[in-house]
Amino acid sequence: MPGKSASGPNLGYGFDVATPTVPFDYAEKQASDSLQARYFRGALVDQRALIAAELVRQTRKLNGMSTRSDALAISRLRRDIRANETEVRDLDRMIAALDHRFAAIWADR
């Protein structure tokens, strides 16, 4: 019935909506999730390595700057370093979460 609330059995579509039930093999799903997580973890590790290398470069540059140098440039560089340090911490947290979630599965292989 048009104009009916979305909370009814037809969800406002004007006809009943079926919820499909597709049988699936839990082991296949778990293996698929594990492979996807392993790929994603690798991408996170690669991203972390790039940011860590940039941090090293930025820190060397900061150490080479004299306090007589442009104070604004030093301030910007410090801000960039803090942002990269935050990103590394976030990546570490995501990597650790994947390791925690899939450790048992990855240990079996």
QUIPEDA-V807832 format. One line per field, one symbol per residue. ss: DSSP state (2 for helix, 1 for strand, 0 for the rest). phi: phi as a letter, one per 30 degrees, with the letter a starting at -180 (. if undefined). psi: psi as a letter, one per 30 degrees, with the letter a starting at -180 (. if undefined). A space follows every 10 residues. Layout:
# QUIPEDA-V807832
ss=???
phi=???
psi=???
This chain:
# QUIPEDA-V807832
ss=0000000000 0000000000 0000022222 2222222222 2222222222 2222222222 2222000000 2222222222 2222222222 2222222222 222222200
phi=.eideddddc hidiadcdcd ccdbdddddd ddeddddddd dddddddddd dddddddddd dddddddddd dddddddddd dddddddddd dedddddded dcedddddc
psi=jkflkfflfg ggfflkkkjk jkkljeeeee eeeeeeeeee eeeeeeeeee eeeeeeeeee eeffklffaj eeeeeeeeee eeeeeeeeee eeeeeeeeee egeeefff.
